[in-house]
Amino acid sequence: MQFVVFYRSDPSALPGLQAVYPRHAAYFQAFAAEGGLIGIGTFDNPAVNGSMGIFTSRERAEEFIAGDPFVLEGLAVPSEIREWNALTFGPQDSA
C-alpha cells in the first residue's frame, strides 16, 4: 500500500512558489534520502491543477507535510492523503 498526498495552490501564489522552491527541493531531496518518499511532482499547469507526492506510509506522508516549506509558507495546501493500491511494472519508455 502506498499513500498519495494531493496539493492545491492558488494561481496567484506562483511568485512565492518560485521563491521558496529551492528550500522545497532541498527538503524533498533530503526526505527522499531518508526513505519513504517514492515520487513527487506537479500536474500540467500546477498553479491550477496542483501536485502530488507518493509515500510508503501515511506516517511518512504526514511527516513530509509537517515540514514542507511550501506548506509552512501557505503556498501549497495538502487537500487529502489517500491510500493507493498501486500495481507497478518495469521501466517504461518516455516516448
Secondary structure by P-SEA (a helix, b strand, c coil): cbbbbbbbbbccaaaaaaaaaaaaaaaaaaaaaacccccccccccccccccbbbbccaaaaaaaaacccccccccccccbbbbbbcccccccccc
